[in-house]
């Protein structure tokens, strides 16, 4: 059992918390009080006083001023500070992971895994701080040298979702800090306490170095804080994680002011299982990808394609496995699936089930109901259906898995790609032809494509993001750091002549 009061005290959280911070908490930030509820039983945990527009301006002023100093610190020195953040997260991993589970509802191992992802991102950013490389190019003009270099971009706006309340902040914050940017973080209104806890971990580190205004927090509504951020020209980059509908609004607002956006939006992820697949391996991957986090990951498996030769056996094994999933308190180590985040999520699940049950060609194989107990619990659900079912082409943030049968790989790929979203995908096969076809130009159209692993649980070393209505953004590893910097092409003439490019002549007496 978790002593909630002790846990909150360890992370510096009181019954009522301030919701704006520049390194120092802004007393009376002016907004309404926001209560955070435990989705496992609906009880209040603690509350936060949200920021109003005046508090937002204080935070933006601090971030803008801090950028002028932070950008001039050598990148490897910035990396050392990020390393200290990673060390501090290691010390608080157990407590912060438990708070993630308490406030968001994911099971404890996933809560701890999310904090580990933060630690991994800090380690990555430390190395990155010595690798912010540019290219050199050969000039067509004699005695000229060309190269590119990367400069810090400015103040980065980070808007995160409830389902990964701290890890997505780290994807952005660790990299942005190494790149020389300061940042303003607006967390989800469903998970404000985890954000307060993270800020309490950050503050002493920055204070030791005589710094403030680098990592900033503004908790507030979308209408007050969110709209200010996406329309604020002082934020050259907005990194937004959320629904496709809201992401479209964010992208349009940022584009109007010629800002940049990283959009991590909806997924409708599919797994193709071929006749030649290792069925035991596929089954384990399907279960976690579909039921993990109660179906509330953007990478959750929502559509399963089974080749007809193995479909009956796989469906029977799935029904048996789904019946054995333990549902309950996410802090109980025996639990495999916790609650949905709130009542609105439950209602979205039930609305989807109404449409499913109204379709004559669709059969509910398991689940489909709300669980009658305190909190926001639903049954993990299996649905056998057909490619024309419209609700299956949308993303319902709940544990509903649609199952399709297919004859050929080409048929499966066509149905798989026939949705608006394009985040994560996978194939299970022991055939090299099938695997390479899936990974080729004629295969998956998603930003992530896996072979013999599931759709969720991406490692931080690769760039994370998707295509189409998933938004096209890329975060975390590979060269995603370039989004947080501005590129500058430089040419140096070290000769005494002034030849023009492309052979242009412009001679005049001077």
JOJO-V890638 format. One record per backbone hydrogen bond with DSSP energy under -1.0 kcal/mol. CO is the residue of the C=O (numbers start at 1). NH is the residue of the N-H. If there is no record, write none. Layout:
co nh
CO NH
CO NH
This chain:
co nh
2 4
3 7
4 8
5 9
6 10
7 11
8 13
9 12
15 47
17 49
19 219
20 26
21 217
22 213
24 22
29 52
32 50
34 48
36 45
38 41
38 42
39 376
43 38
46 36
47 17
48 34
49 19
50 31
52 56
53 57
54 58
55 59
56 60
57 61
58 62
59 63
60 64
61 65
62 66
63 67
66 70
67 71
70 73
74 78
75 79
76 80
77 81
78 82
79 83
80 84
81 85
82 86
83 87
84 88
85 89
86 90
87 91
88 92
92 96
93 97
94 98
95 99
96 100
97 101
98 102
99 103
100 104
101 105
107 111
108 112
109 113
110 114
111 115
112 116
113 117
114 118
115 119
116 120
117 121
118 122
119 123
120 124
121 125
122 126
123 127
124 128
125 129
127 130
128 131
131 133
135 148
137 146
143 494
145 492
146 137
147 490
149 488
151 486
154 182
156 184
157 239
158 186
159 241
166 170
167 171
168 172
169 173
170 174
172 176
173 177
174 178
175 179
176 181
177 180
182 156
183 216
184 158
185 218
186 160
188 191
192 196
193 197
194 198
195 199
196 200
197 201
198 202
199 203
202 206
203 207
204 208
206 211
207 210
214 183
216 185
217 21
219 51
221 225
221 226
222 227
225 229
226 230
227 231
229 232
232 235
236 260
237 157
238 262
239 159
240 264
243 247
244 248
245 249
246 250
247 251
248 252
249 253
250 254
251 255
252 256
254 259
255 258
260 238
262 240
263 473
264 242
269 302
269 303
270 426
271 305
272 428
273 307
274 277
278 282
279 283
280 284
281 285
282 286
283 287
284 288
285 289
286 290
287 291
288 292
289 301
291 294
292 295
293 296
297 300
302 402
303 271
304 404
305 273
306 406
307 310
307 311
310 314
311 315
312 316
313 317
314 318
315 319
316 320
317 321
318 322
319 323
322 325
326 336
326 337
329 332
330 108
332 335
337 328
342 346
343 347
344 348
345 349
346 350
347 351
348 352
349 353
350 354
351 355
352 356
353 357
354 358
356 359
359 362
363 384
366 382
369 379
371 373
376 340
377 371
381 401
382 365
382 366
383 403
384 363
386 389
390 393
391 394
396 398
398 400
399 381
401 383
402 304
403 385
404 306
406 308
408 412
409 413
410 414
411 415
412 416
413 417
420 469
422 447
422 467
423 448
425 450
426 272
427 452
428 274
431 435
432 436
433 437
434 438
435 439
438 444
440 443
450 427
461 478
462 477
464 475
467 470
468 471
470 265
475 464
477 480
479 482
480 483
481 484
482 485
484 153
486 151
488 149
490 147
492 145
501 504
